[in-house]
Amino acid sequence: MNQQLPPVAPSVTAELVGALSPRLSKRLDAGIAKLAARPVVVDGDTVRIAVDDDTDLELHAPGGTVTRAEDVRCGCLLAPDCLHRAAAASAAPVAEEPGPAAEGSRPETAGKTAPEAEPETATAQQRAAAEALRAAGAAVLDTGVDGSGAVVQAELLRAAHSARLSGLPRAAAAAVSVVTRLRAARAADPGHRLADLVAALRELLGTAHRVPYATGPELAAVRGTARQPYTPDGSLRLYGLFSEPVLTASGYAGAVTWTADAEGRLYTVSDVAPGGPGRATGAADRAVRIGDTALTHRELSRAGLAVSGATVSPTGRLGAGAAVRAVRAPGAAWTAEPLNRLWAVPVAEQAVRALTSGDGLLFLDVTLTGTVREAGGDCLLAECDGLTLRLAAAHDHPALPHRDNLRLLADAPGTRLRVVARLDPAPHPRALLLATGHPADPEARVDTGLDRLQRADLPAAAPAVPLPPPTAPDEAPVHLLLRRVHQAASGGRRVLALPTDSAPDARRLRRAALPTAADLLDELHHAAADRGRDPFGRLLPADTERFALAWLSAAVYADEIARALCAAAWGADPSADAPVPPIGAAGGPQ
């Protein structure tokens, strides 16, 4: 049902859930599950849900988004204070809310005369909004995924709305991301990854924690921007690289096509809107929304584009304004210039760029050598510039062919391929396969999330490649700390409060010269189990703020160590001075 409902603004969901009585609040999650089984009819801007044979619930979404509580109407006798309105809003995708300022203005000065320089410190309103976000995030860590139902999510959305109004769009976006990933986890969405939820929680708590203390440029970074500005970029001659489907836990789907200019700079054309797997697979055959060109995304990925009056966002996304003109132009093979230069960059340099940029893309020449089993499924093993590389599926939804294509390629050891992948940070070389040269025709391409390989496409069995068997690297045991970080995000504080002995793990970390990790592990367990008593001997409530801070410290430390190990695994210098964003913040189409 989620895919048929229009996106609902966070403030609307928070208002409807907040209006419920305590009795109805306890029934909200069950109400959402019940509503999900009811038939849905889309009629223009109105989506109608049959609550029962005699009662309908309507969501009115002019412009495609529900922006007012009164646009969610129910015909039951208890309306407007019924459970159905809050359940529908909680089941719908979360809409993106506009920032408080017009595009190009500073969010903290919306409605005022903007000063020339930013304020030195956060405003009182921003500090209050950050505190509300910290409390909402701490509540998620206290209860874990199972306990973070619609009521906990509504508090996050309420805090996100307040943060956006106060000029903290980065923290607000992080809170919305936590909600969408919680919903995916609770719904057992095939695309859900616990690591993504951990990254979203780390971003939320970390950003909210820094707001009261940040000044100057750091404060500007912590605040973020409500919208990415598009700047003129003149005329562009672009060459198609590949297309990838987009299917998010928040109810958005579509396609992104990647292109490059003659200097190797990357640009994207996207078509992402509310929808499900059908839109993700079908968007590739829709015309790109730029200029007057009739090229589809699938065609553009193999052709070229000449653009005049181009506008480009900081992430390389091409604007589709009325003044932009675009016509079809010849493309280029991956093995021909100018695209060949992308694969000519040394692998270690590419890994550093993938860690420091938002796209995380790698352009690799590989030789398939076999498979290896992981918890999430089999990965391809490949030799790449002297490294043993793991190539994993970019998305596990069964409607997308990523996993099937990976299984088929596993039957072609010895095959040499030119591939595009997205770095997946790990202590060993690992990447998500996005596109590959055709196994039987190196000049052809396969977008592994959109095109389906057939067994007839595989080449004849290649001679065995004399490579040494993969060996387990001598990894630092930082996973002992990371495992507890993940357990807390999934099961909540109570999982770490159980009477288990963490001393052996702490000793192992200290033996591996990771005393800080050992101290953080000890504090995480102590904060989880610490419960004082009142004068009558009754247990006091847990200190959720202390536990959230202990969790954040452990999560940030584990992330920093993981990035250093990842860089070293790819042969890069882990002590490079280039700024590296947190793992989980990078990667994925913009």
C-alpha positions in Angstrom: 0.0 0.0 0.0 2.9 2.3 0.8 3.8 2.6 -2.9 0.2 3.8 -3.8 -0.1 6.5 -1.1 1.1 10.0 -1.8 4.0 11.4 0.3 2.9 13.1 3.5 4.7 16.0 5.1 6.5 15.2 8.4 4.5 17.9 10.2 1.2 16.4 9.1 2.1 12.9 10.4 3.4 14.4 13.7 0.2 16.4 14.1 -2.1 13.5 13.5 -0.3 11.1 15.7 0.1 13.7 18.4 -3.6 14.2 18.5 -4.4 10.6 19.4 -5.4 9.7 22.9 -3.1 7.4 24.8 -5.4 4.5 24.2 -5.4 5.0 20.5 -1.7 5.6 20.4 -1.1 2.1 21.7 -3.2 0.7 18.9 -1.5 2.7 16.1 1.0 0.1 14.8 -1.8 -2.5 14.7 -4.0 0.0 12.8 -1.2 0.6 10.3 -0.9 -3.1 9.6 -4.7 -3.5 9.2 -4.9 -0.5 6.9 -2.2 -1.9 4.7 -4.4 -4.9 3.8 -7.3 -2.7 2.6 -7.9 -1.8 -1.1 -6.6 1.5 -2.5 -8.0 3.5 -5.4 -6.1 6.4 -7.0 -8.4 9.1 -8.5 -6.4 12.1 -9.7 -5.0 14.0 -6.7 -7.0 11.8 -4.3 -6.2 8.4 -2.9 -9.1 6.5 -1.4 -8.7 3.6 1.1 -11.7 1.4 1.9 -11.5 1.2 5.7 -14.5 -1.2 5.6 -17.5 -1.8 3.4 -19.2 1.5 4.3 -16.3 3.8 5.2 -13.6 5.4 3.1 -10.4 7.3 4.1 -9.1 9.9 1.6 -5.8 11.6 1.2 -5.9 14.7 -0.9 -2.6 15.5 -2.4 -2.7 18.6 -4.7 0.7 18.7 -6.4 1.4 15.1 -5.4 2.0 15.7 -1.6 -0.2 15.9 1.4 0.8 19.1 3.2 -2.2 19.8 5.6 -3.8 17.6 8.2 -7.2 18.5 6.9 -6.3 16.9 3.6 -6.5 13.5 5.3 -10.2 12.8 5.7 -12.1 9.8 7.2 -15.8 8.9 7.1 -15.9 6.9 10.3 -17.9 8.1 13.3 -14.8 9.0 15.4 -13.3 11.3 12.8 -11.5 13.6 12.9 -10.0 12.1 16.1 -9.9 8.6 14.7 -7.0 6.2 14.4 -7.4 5.8 10.6 -6.1 9.3 9.7 -2.9 8.9 11.8 -2.4 5.3 10.5 -2.6 6.4 6.8 -0.2 9.3 7.4 2.2 6.9 9.2 2.0 4.3 6.4 2.7 6.9 3.6 6.1 7.9 2.3 7.7 10.9 4.1 7.6 14.0 1.8 10.5 16.4 1.5 9.6 19.7 3.1 10.9 23.0 1.7 13.3 24.9 3.8 12.4 28.1 5.6 14.2 30.3 3.2 14.0 31.0 -0.5 16.6 29.3 -2.6 19.9 31.0 -2.4 19.3 32.7 1.0 20.8 31.6 4.3 18.4 29.4 6.3 19.2 31.1 9.5 18.2 34.5 8.3 14.8 33.6 6.7 12.3 36.4 7.1 15.1 38.8 8.1 17.6 41.0 6.5 20.5 38.7 6.0 23.8 39.9 7.5 27.0 39.7 5.4 28.5 37.0 7.7 27.0 34.1 9.4 26.4 34.2 13.2 29.2 32.9 15.3 27.0 30.4 17.2 23.7 28.7 16.7 20.5 30.5 17.7 18.5 29.6 20.7 15.8 28.1 18.5 18.4 26.0 16.7 19.8 24.7 20.0 16.3 23.8 21.2 15.6 22.0 17.9 18.9 20.1 18.1 18.1 19.0 21.7 14.7 17.7 20.5 16.4 15.8 17.7 18.9 14.3 20.2 16.0 13.2 22.5 14.1 11.6 19.7 17.2 9.8 18.4 18.0 8.6 21.9 14.5 7.2 22.2 15.1 5.1 19.1 18.3 3.7 20.6 16.5 3.0 23.8 13.8 0.8 22.2 15.5 -0.5 19.0 13.7 -1.3 15.8 10.9 -3.3 17.3 10.0 -0.6 19.8 10.3 2.3 17.4 6.8 2.2 16.1 4.7 5.0 14.6 4.6 7.0 17.9 8.4 7.1 18.2 8.6 7.9 14.4 6.1 10.7 14.8 8.3 12.3 17.5 11.3 12.1 15.1 9.2 13.7 12.3 8.0 16.5 14.7 11.6 17.2 15.7 12.6 17.2 12.0 9.9 19.7 11.1 11.0 22.0 13.9 14.7 21.7 12.9 13.9 22.6 9.3 11.9 25.6 10.4 14.8 26.7 12.6 17.3 26.5 9.8 18.8 23.0 10.4 18.0 21.2 7.1 20.9 18.7 7.5 19.7 17.4 10.8 16.1 17.4 9.7 17.0 15.3 6.7 18.9 12.9 8.9 15.8 12.5 11.1 13.6 11.7 8.1 16.2 9.2 6.9 16.1 7.4 10.3 12.3 7.2 10.0 12.4 5.7 6.5 15.0 3.2 7.5 13.1 2.2 10.6 10.0 1.6 8.5 12.0 -0.5 6.0 13.5 -2.6 8.9 10.1 -3.1 10.5 8.5 -4.1 7.2 11.4 -6.5 6.4 12.0 -4.6 3.2 14.5 -6.6 0.9 16.5 -3.4 0.5 17.0 -2.8 4.2 20.5 -2.9 5.6 21.2 -2.5 9.3 24.4 -0.6 8.4 22.2 2.1 6.6 20.1 2.6 9.8 23.3 2.8 11.9 24.7 5.4 9.5 21.5 7.5 9.6 21.4 7.4 13.4 25.1 8.4 13.6 24.5 11.3 11.3 21.4 12.4 13.2 22.9 12.2 16.7 26.3 13.5 15.5 24.9 16.6 13.8 22.5 17.4 16.6 25.3 17.0 19.2 27.5 19.5 17.3 25.0 22.3 16.8 25.4 24.0 20.2 29.2 24.0 20.0 29.9 24.7 16.4 31.0 28.1 15.2 31.9 29.7 11.9 32.4 27.3 8.9 31.8 24.3 11.0 28.4 25.7 12.0 27.5 26.3 8.4 28.4 22.7 7.6 26.4 21.4 10.5 23.4 23.5 9.5 23.5 22.3 5.9 21.5 23.8 3.0 17.8 23.4 2.3 18.3 23.0 -1.4 21.2 22.4 -3.7 21.7 25.5 -5.9 22.0 25.0 -9.7 24.7 27.1 -11.2 25.2 27.9 -15.0 27.8 25.7 -16.6 27.6 26.8 -20.3 27.7 24.2 -23.0 28.5 20.6 -22.2 29.4 17.6 -24.5 28.5 14.5 -22.5 29.0 10.8 -23.1 26.7 8.2 -21.6 28.2 5.7 -19.1 25.4 3.7 -17.5 22.0 3.8 -15.9 21.0 2.5 -12.5 17.5 2.0 -10.9 16.6 3.8 -7.8 14.3 2.1 -5.3 14.3 3.6 -1.8 12.8 2.5 1.5 11.0 5.9 1.7 8.7 5.1 -1.3 10.6 6.7 -4.1 11.7 5.0 -7.3 13.1 5.8 -10.8 16.4 5.9 -12.6 19.6 7.8 -12.7 21.8 8.0 -15.8 25.5 8.8 -15.4 27.5 10.7 -18.1 30.9 12.1 -18.4 32.5 15.0 -20.3 35.8 15.0 -22.2 37.7 15.7 -19.0 36.2 12.9 -17.0 33.8 15.0 -14.9 30.7 13.1 -14.0 27.1 14.4 -14.5 23.8 12.8 -13.8 20.2 13.0 -15.2 17.6 11.6 -12.8 13.9 10.7 -12.9 12.9 9.9 -9.3 9.4 10.2 -7.9 7.0 8.4 -5.5 6.6 4.8 -6.7 7.7 1.2 -6.3 9.6 -1.5 -8.2 7.5 -1.0 -11.3 8.6 2.6 -11.6 12.2 1.6 -10.9 12.3 -0.8 -13.8 10.2 1.3 -16.1 11.9 4.6 -15.7 14.8 3.5 -17.8 12.5 3.6 -20.9 11.1 7.1 -20.1 12.5 10.1 -21.9 15.1 12.1 -19.9 13.8 15.4 -18.6 16.3 17.8 -20.1 15.9 20.0 -23.1 14.0 18.8 -26.1 15.7 15.4 -26.5 13.6 12.3 -26.8 16.3 10.0 -25.6 15.3 7.5 -22.9 17.6 6.9 -19.9 18.6 3.5 -21.4 19.5 5.1 -24.7 21.4 8.0 -23.1 23.5 5.6 -21.2 24.9 4.4 -24.5 24.7 7.6 -26.5 25.8 11.2 -26.0 24.2 14.6 -25.3 25.1 18.1 -26.4 23.7 20.6 -23.8 23.6 24.4 -24.0 22.6 26.7 -21.2 23.4 23.9 -18.8 22.8 24.3 -15.0 24.5 21.9 -12.6 24.1 21.2 -8.9 27.2 20.7 -6.6 26.7 16.9 -6.9 26.8 17.0 -10.7 23.0 16.7 -11.3 21.9 18.4 -14.5 19.1 20.9 -14.2 16.0 20.8 -16.5 15.1 24.5 -16.6 13.2 26.1 -19.5 16.4 27.7 -20.9 18.3 24.4 -21.1 18.7 22.9 -24.6 19.8 19.4 -25.3 20.1 17.3 -28.4 21.3 13.7 -29.1 25.0 13.3 -30.0 27.2 10.3 -30.7 28.4 8.3 -27.7 31.6 6.6 -27.0 32.7 3.0 -26.1 34.1 2.5 -22.6 37.3 1.4 -24.3 37.5 4.6 -26.4 38.3 8.2 -25.4 37.2 10.2 -23.5 35.6 7.4 -21.4 38.6 5.2 -21.4 40.5 7.7 -19.2 38.1 6.9 -16.3 39.6 3.3 -16.2 43.1 4.6 -16.6 43.2 6.1 -13.1 45.1 3.9 -10.6 42.8 1.8 -8.4 44.2 3.3 -5.2 43.5 6.8 -6.4 40.0 5.9 -7.4 39.4 4.4 -3.9 40.5 7.7 -2.3 38.2 9.7 -4.6 35.3 7.2 -3.9 35.7 7.7 -0.2 35.9 11.5 -0.4 33.2 12.2 -3.0 29.5 11.6 -2.9 29.1 9.1 -5.7 31.6 6.5 -4.6 32.1 5.2 -8.2 34.9 2.9 -9.3 36.0 2.1 -12.9 37.7 -1.2 -12.8 39.2 -3.9 -15.1 38.6 -7.3 -13.5 39.0 -11.0 -14.1 36.3 -13.2 -12.5 37.8 -15.9 -10.3 34.8 -17.4 -8.3 32.4 -16.7 -5.5 32.5 -16.2 -1.8 29.6 -16.6 0.6 28.6 -13.7 2.8 25.7 -13.2 5.3 23.7 -11.3 2.7 24.3 -13.7 -0.2 27.1 -14.8 -2.5 29.6 -12.3 -3.9 31.7 -12.5 -7.0 35.4 -12.8 -6.5 37.6 -11.0 -9.0 41.2 -10.1 -9.5 41.8 -6.4 -10.0 45.2 -4.8 -10.2 46.7 -7.3 -7.8 43.8 -7.1 -5.3 41.2 -9.8 -4.6 37.9 -7.9 -5.0 34.4 -8.8 -3.9 31.6 -7.6 -6.2 28.2 -7.7 -4.5 24.7 -7.0 -5.7 23.8 -3.3 -5.5 20.2 -4.0 -4.4 18.5 -7.1 -3.3 14.9 -6.4 -4.3 13.7 -9.4 -6.4 12.1 -7.1 -9.0 15.6 -5.8 -9.9 18.0 -8.2 -11.8 21.1 -7.3 -9.7 21.3 -10.6 -7.9 20.3 -12.8 -10.9 23.0 -11.2 -13.0 25.6 -11.8 -10.3 24.7 -15.5 -10.1 25.0 -15.9 -13.9 28.4 -14.1 -14.0 29.6 -16.5 -11.2 29.4 -19.3 -13.8 32.0 -17.6 -16.0 35.3 -17.7 -14.1 38.2 -16.4 -16.1 36.1 -13.9 -17.9 37.7 -10.4 -18.2 35.3 -7.5 -17.7 35.4 -3.8 -17.6 33.0 -2.7 -14.8 31.5 0.2 -13.0 31.0 -0.4 -9.3 30.3 1.6 -6.1 32.7 1.3 -3.3 31.2 -0.5 -0.3 33.4 0.4 2.7 34.9 -2.8 4.3 38.2 -3.9 5.7 38.7 -5.7 2.4 38.3 -4.5 -1.2 34.5 -4.7 -1.8 32.2 -2.9 -4.2 28.6 -3.0 -5.5 28.4 -4.0 -9.2 26.4 -1.4 -11.3 27.3 -2.0 -14.9 29.6 -4.3 -16.8 30.9 -4.8 -20.3 29.0 -7.6 -22.1 30.7 -11.0 -21.4 30.6 -11.9 -25.1 31.0 -8.4 -26.6 33.3 -6.0 -24.8 31.9 -3.1 -26.8 28.4 -3.7 -25.5 27.3 -2.8 -21.9 25.0 -4.3 -19.3 23.3 -2.2 -16.7 23.1 -4.9 -14.0 20.1 -3.3 -12.3 18.1 -2.9 -15.5 19.3 -5.5 -18.1 19.0 -9.2 -17.6 21.8 -11.4 -18.8 20.9 -14.8 -20.4 23.1 -17.9 -20.2 23.6 -17.6 -23.9 25.4 -14.3 -23.2 28.2 -16.1 -21.3 31.4 -16.8 -23.3 32.7 -20.3 -23.6 34.5 -21.6 -20.5 37.8 -19.7 -20.2 41.0 -21.4 -19.1 41.6 -21.4 -15.4 43.3 -18.3 -14.1 46.4 -19.3 -12.0 45.6 -17.1 -9.0 46.3 -17.9 -5.3 43.3 -18.7 -3.3 41.8 -15.8 -1.3 43.1 -15.6 2.3 41.5 -14.1 5.2 43.3 -10.7 5.9 44.8 -10.1 9.3 42.1 -7.6 10.3 42.0 -5.4 13.4 39.2 -6.7 15.6 37.2 -3.4 15.4 34.2 -5.5 14.5 33.9 -6.4 18.2 32.9 -2.8 18.9 30.9 -2.4 15.6 28.9 -5.4 16.4 27.7 -3.9 19.7 26.9 -0.6 17.8 24.7 -2.6 15.4 23.1 -4.6 18.2 22.0 -1.4 20.0 20.5 0.1 16.9 18.6 -3.1 16.1 17.6 -4.4 19.6 17.8 -1.2 21.7 19.6 -0.4 24.9 18.2 -3.4 26.7 20.2 -5.8 24.5 23.4 -4.4 25.9 22.1 -4.2 29.4 21.7 -8.0 29.6 24.2 -9.6 32.1 26.9 -10.5 29.5 30.6 -10.3 30.1 32.2 -7.8 27.6 35.6 -8.2 29.3 37.0 -10.8 26.8 36.2 -8.5 23.9 37.7 -5.5 25.6 40.9 -7.5 26.4 41.2 -8.6 22.7 40.8 -5.0 21.6 43.6 -3.9 24.0 45.9 -6.7 22.8 45.3 -5.4 19.2 46.5 -1.9 20.3 43.0 -0.5 20.3 42.6 0.7 23.9 40.2 3.5 22.9 37.9 0.9 21.3 38.1 -1.1 24.5 37.2 1.9 26.7 34.3 2.8 24.4 33.0 -0.8 24.5 33.1 -0.8 28.3 31.3 2.6 28.5 28.6 1.4 26.1 27.8 -1.6 28.3 28.0 0.4 31.5 25.7 3.1 30.1 23.2 0.5 28.9 23.0 -1.3 32.3 23.3 1.8 34.6 20.0 2.1 36.5 19.9 4.0 39.8 17.3 3.5 42.6 15.1 5.9 44.4 15.0 6.2 48.3 12.5 3.3 48.3 14.7 1.0 46.3 12.8 1.2 43.1 14.6 1.3 39.8 14.9 4.7 38.2 14.4 5.2 34.4 17.5 4.6 32.4 19.7 7.5 31.4 18.9 7.4 27.7 21.0 10.6 27.0 24.1 8.9 28.5 23.6 5.8 26.5 23.0 7.8 23.3 26.3 9.7 23.8 28.2 6.4 24.5 26.7 4.9 21.4 27.5 7.9 19.3 31.1 7.9 20.5 31.5 4.2 19.7 29.8 4.6 16.3 32.0 7.5 15.2 35.2 5.8 16.4 34.3 2.5 14.6 33.5 4.5 11.4 36.8 6.3 11.5 38.7 3.0 12.0 36.7 1.4 9.2 37.5 4.1 6.8 41.2 3.8 7.5 41.1 0.0 7.0 39.1 0.4 3.8 41.6 2.8 2.4 44.5 0.6 3.3 42.7 -2.5 1.8 42.6 -0.7 -1.6 46.3 0.2 -1.3 45.6 3.9 -0.6 47.2 5.9 2.2 44.8 5.9 5.2 46.5 9.0 6.6 45.8 11.1 3.5 44.8 14.7 4.3 41.8 14.7 2.0 38.5 15.2 4.0 36.5 12.0 4.1 32.7 12.1 4.8 31.3 9.5 7.2 30.7 6.0 5.7 27.1 5.8 4.9 26.8 9.5 3.9 28.6 8.8 0.6 27.4 6.6 -2.2 24.2 6.2 -4.1 22.5 8.3 -6.8 21.8 11.9 -5.9 
